[in-house]
Amino acid sequence: MPKSLLAGNNMKKKINYFERFSNWATAATGSSAAFIIAVSTIVVWAVTGPVFHYSETWQLIINTGTTIVTFLMVFLIQKAQNKDSKAVHLKLNELLASHEGTSNRMVNIEDLTEEELDHLYKFYIRLSELAQKESDLTKTHSIDAAKVNQQNKSKRYTRSNKRSE
């Protein structure tokens, strides 16, 4: 096997170890047991206060410990949120790409600037206003042809209601 492939496999193993550790640590620290351990640590620390005469060292122990744990947890939480966010975006992209009536321009809009997102937001406010004028909540609107779709759907809805009467 070529060395480059072996190097790639070693890198995958290293990534997998980190990924597995990260997944395990995220699950473990978000558990009831982790919360109980944290509360127990605080209780033990508080109970030992009189023994150590509430010294600066006694206070420094809890301050240092909580600072270190908080610092490390920020990175674990951010990693978990990034992974979850990416998974949700992929699921939404799949829904957009697979549904005939949706706009494919909405796939990967998370890469747009804040100004571009604000522009889209205003457009969807307008769509909402158009939809509120309709009595049928099942009608949908696409970014590509909102007004035309609105008119066509209204015409079809009106025709089908007249036929059923």
Secondary structure, DSSP 8 states (H G I E B T S, - for coil): --HHHHHHHHHHHHHHHHHHHHHHHHHHHTSHHHHHHHHHHHHHHHHTTTTTTT-HHHHHHHHHHHHHHHHHHHHHHHHHHHHHHHHHHHHHHHHHHH-TTS-GGGTTGGGS-HHHHHHHHHHHHHHHHHHHH-S-TT----TTSHHHHHHHHHHHHHHHHHHH-
